[in-house]
Amino acid sequence: MSFDIASNVALQQVLATMEVERKRIAATQTKGYIFIAAGILLCILGFILGFPIPGIIGGLIPLIYGGVLLFKINDALTTYQNAYKTNVIGAALKFLDESLSINPSQGIEASEFMYTQLFSTEPDRYKTEDLVTGCADKTRFYFAEVHAEYKTVTQTKNGTQTEWHDIFRGIIFAADFNKRFNGVTIVRPKDFGAAFGAWFSKNLFSFGSNDVIQLENLEFDKTFVTYGSDQVESRYILTPAMMERILNLNHQTKYNISLSFIESRMYIGFPLNRNYFEAPVFKSLLSPETVNEDITTIKFMYDIVRELDLNTRIWGKE
């Protein structure tokens, strides 16, 4: 499965139309920021030169005008961003595989996020978007962007201070597995504490009744810690071939992944450091790299089914 934007005439036409709107939004935003900067500069100069009142009055005019420009272009920006996800990413997905579709306003619910058992801390603030669904041969899958945070409140001499900390930021991927599991198997990276935040160190042993499972693959045990409620079933899932595939998948990512096998579903958490599927404003849509970076991510998710050999129904589940 490959994707070449240049060969997709319909998508090129959509991009060309949207590029006109992108330029208009970029120009208006730039103008707005320049007027705001000029207003602030006039205010500062007024104070420096000893004319604070004229400086403030003189600075407020461009400041307000710049703010109005940004406010008025905001609706057009939202429409443009939604159109990018629906018309550009959506069309590119169909080009990759007819079964693929994106719903920008949907995602992985917070209840399912906790159900994965990949994370021990319940989020106090949760955002999810850009749900992609599809089917690779026999295997249904879906994934979405998730940003989950918890808060800490501390008392200081200046009053109450609230801080937000990441539990997880990235993509949660879910796929049908070959078998309905009786127990739960969880595979977490050994560097989980460093990758996901300081909260992990406080919750290191809070995995319910799951036991640590030692596996025969030394590299796998060096990279991950495996927990399971049923030792036999966990070893049945994590065959030597499956462990090698998970390690191979992990080598292709910047941060270590985590996995869980629950009922008849497999979940994978991919930590990421940027927001995907967002329309560029100050970068041309006609540059192939703009869309290709997002499509590469989607193709990577699609290929997980093949990478982990999920279409092989070794346990007879159809």
C-alpha positions in Angstrom: 0.0 0.0 0.0 1.6 3.3 -1.1 0.4 6.9 -1.4 1.5 9.5 -3.9 -0.2 12.9 -3.7 1.0 14.0 -7.1 -0.8 11.1 -8.8 -4.2 11.9 -7.1 -5.7 14.5 -9.4 -8.9 15.0 -7.4 -6.9 15.6 -4.2 -4.6 18.0 -6.0 -7.6 20.1 -7.0 -8.9 20.1 -3.4 -5.5 21.2 -2.1 -5.2 24.0 -4.8 -8.6 25.4 -3.8 -7.8 25.2 -0.1 -4.4 26.8 -0.6 -6.1 30.1 -1.7 -8.1 30.1 1.6 -4.9 29.2 3.6 -3.0 32.2 2.1 -5.9 34.5 2.9 -6.1 33.3 6.5 -2.2 33.5 6.9 -2.1 37.0 5.5 -4.9 38.2 7.8 -3.3 36.6 10.8 0.1 38.1 10.0 -1.5 41.5 9.6 -3.3 41.1 12.9 -0.1 40.1 14.8 1.8 43.0 13.2 -0.8 45.5 14.4 -0.8 44.0 17.9 3.0 44.1 18.1 3.0 47.7 16.9 0.4 48.6 19.5 2.5 47.1 22.3 5.6 48.8 21.0 3.9 52.2 21.0 2.8 51.7 24.6 6.4 50.8 25.7 7.8 53.8 23.7 5.3 56.1 25.4 6.6 55.0 28.9 10.2 55.2 27.9 9.9 58.7 26.4 7.9 60.0 29.3 4.5 60.2 27.6 2.6 57.3 29.0 -0.9 58.5 28.3 -0.4 59.4 24.6 1.6 56.1 24.3 -1.3 54.0 25.7 -3.9 55.8 23.6 -1.7 55.6 20.5 -1.0 51.9 21.2 -4.6 50.9 21.9 -5.7 51.7 18.3 -3.5 49.2 16.4 -3.8 46.8 19.3 -7.6 46.7 19.1 -7.6 46.6 15.3 -5.2 43.6 15.3 -7.4 41.8 17.8 -10.5 42.4 15.7 -8.7 41.0 12.6 -7.8 37.8 14.4 -11.3 37.5 15.9 -13.0 37.9 12.5 -10.8 35.4 10.8 -11.3 32.8 13.5 -14.5 31.3 12.0 -12.8 31.0 8.6 -9.8 29.3 10.3 -12.1 26.7 12.0 -13.9 26.0 8.7 -10.5 25.6 6.9 -9.2 23.2 9.6 -12.3 21.0 9.5 -12.2 21.0 5.7 -8.6 19.8 5.8 -9.4 16.8 8.0 -12.6 15.9 6.0 -11.6 16.7 2.4 -7.9 16.2 2.4 -7.1 13.6 5.1 -10.5 11.9 4.5 -9.8 11.7 0.7 -6.2 10.5 1.3 -7.5 7.7 3.6 -9.9 6.5 0.9 -7.0 6.5 -1.6 -5.1 4.2 0.8 -8.0 1.9 1.6 -11.7 2.3 0.9 -12.5 1.1 4.4 -10.7 4.0 6.1 -12.5 7.0 7.3 -11.9 9.9 9.8 -14.3 11.6 12.1 -12.6 14.8 13.5 -15.1 15.3 16.3 -15.0 11.8 17.7 -12.3 9.8 19.6 -11.6 7.3 22.3 -13.9 8.0 25.3 -12.3 8.4 28.7 -14.1 5.3 30.0 -12.4 3.2 27.2 -9.1 4.9 27.9 -9.2 3.6 31.5 -10.7 0.2 30.3 -7.4 -0.4 28.4 -5.6 -0.7 31.8 -2.6 0.9 30.1 -2.7 3.8 32.7 -3.1 3.7 36.4 -4.2 7.3 37.0 -7.7 8.5 36.1 -7.6 11.8 34.1 -8.9 15.0 35.5 -8.8 16.6 32.1 -9.3 14.6 28.9 -9.3 15.5 25.2 -9.7 13.2 22.3 -10.2 13.8 18.5 -9.7 12.5 15.0 -11.1 9.0 15.2 -9.9 6.9 12.3 -11.7 3.6 11.6 -10.9 0.9 9.1 -10.6 -2.8 8.3 -7.4 -4.5 7.1 -8.5 -7.8 5.6 -10.5 -9.6 8.4 -9.3 -7.3 11.2 -11.3 -4.2 12.3 -9.3 -1.4 14.0 -9.6 2.2 15.1 -7.4 4.8 16.6 -7.6 8.4 17.8 -5.5 11.2 19.3 -5.7 11.4 23.1 -4.4 13.9 25.6 -5.1 12.8 29.3 -3.9 14.9 32.3 -4.1 14.8 36.0 -3.8 17.8 38.3 -2.0 18.4 41.6 -3.1 21.2 44.0 -0.5 22.5 46.4 -0.8 25.3 49.0 1.8 28.0 48.7 2.3 31.3 50.6 0.6 33.0 47.6 -2.4 30.7 47.8 -3.5 27.6 46.0 -1.4 26.4 43.0 -2.8 24.0 40.4 -0.5 22.2 38.1 -1.4 19.9 35.2 0.7 16.8 34.3 0.5 14.5 31.3 -0.7 10.9 31.9 -0.6 10.3 28.2 -0.4 12.3 24.9 -0.4 10.4 21.7 -2.5 7.8 19.8 -4.5 5.0 21.3 -4.9 2.1 18.8 -7.4 -0.7 19.1 -7.8 -3.8 17.0 -9.8 -7.1 17.1 -7.7 -9.9 18.2 -7.9 -13.6 17.2 -9.3 -14.8 20.5 -11.5 -13.9 23.4 -9.4 -13.7 26.5 -10.5 -14.8 29.9 -7.9 -12.7 31.7 -6.0 -9.5 31.1 -2.4 -9.2 29.8 -0.6 -5.8 30.0 2.8 -5.0 28.5 4.3 -1.7 29.7 7.7 -0.2 28.9 10.4 -0.4 31.6 11.0 3.3 31.1 7.3 4.0 31.7 8.0 6.4 34.5 10.2 8.6 32.5 8.0 8.5 29.4 4.7 9.1 31.0 5.3 11.4 33.9 6.2 11.3 37.6 2.8 9.9 38.6 4.0 6.4 37.6 6.5 6.1 40.4 3.7 6.6 42.9 1.5 3.9 41.2 4.2 1.4 40.4 2.6 -1.6 42.1 -1.1 -0.6 41.6 -2.0 -3.1 38.9 -4.7 -4.9 40.8 -4.4 -8.7 41.0 -2.1 -9.0 37.9 1.2 -10.8 38.5 4.5 -10.0 36.9 5.3 -12.6 34.1 8.8 -13.5 33.2 9.1 -14.4 29.5 11.9 -16.2 27.7 12.8 -13.4 25.3 15.6 -11.5 27.1 15.3 -8.4 24.9 11.5 -8.3 25.5 12.0 -8.6 29.3 14.7 -5.9 29.2 12.4 -3.5 27.3 9.0 -4.3 28.8 7.4 -5.5 32.1 4.5 -7.9 31.5 1.6 -8.3 33.9 -1.2 -10.9 33.6 -4.1 -12.3 35.5 -3.6 -15.7 33.9 0.1 -16.8 33.4 -0.8 -19.6 30.9 -3.0 -17.3 28.8 -0.4 -14.5 28.8 2.2 -16.9 27.5 -0.3 -18.2 24.9 -0.8 -14.6 23.6 2.9 -13.6 23.8 4.4 -16.3 21.7 8.0 -16.0 20.7 6.9 -14.8 17.2 4.5 -12.2 18.8 7.2 -10.8 21.1 9.5 -10.4 18.1 6.8 -8.5 16.2 6.1 -6.2 19.2 9.8 -5.5 19.6 10.0 -4.8 15.8 7.0 -2.4 16.1 8.6 -0.7 19.1 11.9 -0.1 17.2 9.9 1.9 14.6 8.6 4.4 17.1 10.4 7.3 18.9 9.0 6.4 22.4 8.3 3.0 23.8 4.8 1.6 23.2 2.5 -0.1 25.7 0.0 -2.8 25.0 -3.0 -4.6 26.7 -5.0 -7.6 25.7 -8.5 -7.5 27.1 -11.6 -9.6 26.2 -11.1 -9.9 22.4 -9.3 -6.6 21.8 -5.7 -5.5 21.7 -4.9 -1.9 22.7 -1.6 -0.1 21.9 -0.6 3.3 23.3 1.8 5.3 21.1 3.2 8.4 22.9 3.7 11.3 20.4 5.1 14.8 20.8 3.0 16.6 18.2 -0.7 17.0 17.2 -1.5 15.2 14.0 -4.0 15.9 11.2 -3.9 19.7 11.8 -4.1 22.0 8.8 -1.0 24.2 8.3 -1.6 28.0 8.2 1.9 29.3 7.5 3.1 26.4 5.4 1.9 25.6 1.8 -0.6 22.8 1.3 1.0 22.2 -2.1 4.2 21.0 -0.4 4.1 17.1 -0.5 5.6 16.8 3.0 2.6 18.6 4.5 0.1 15.9 3.9 2.6 13.0 3.6 3.6 13.2 7.3 0.0 12.7 8.4 -0.5 9.9 5.9 2.7 8.2 7.0 1.3 8.0 10.5 -2.0 6.6 9.3 -0.2 4.0 7.1 2.0 3.0 10.1 -1.2 2.4 12.1 -2.8 0.4 9.2 0.3 -1.7 8.9 0.2 -2.8 12.6 -2.4 -5.4 11.6 0.1 -6.9 9.2 3.1 -6.3 11.5 1.5 -8.2 14.3 0.0 -10.8 12.0 -3.5 -10.1 13.4 -5.2 -11.5 10.3 -3.9 -15.1 11.0 -6.9 -16.7 12.8 -4.8 -19.3 14.7 -7.4 -19.8 17.3 -10.3 -20.1 14.8 -12.0 -16.8 15.6 -13.6 -15.4 12.4 
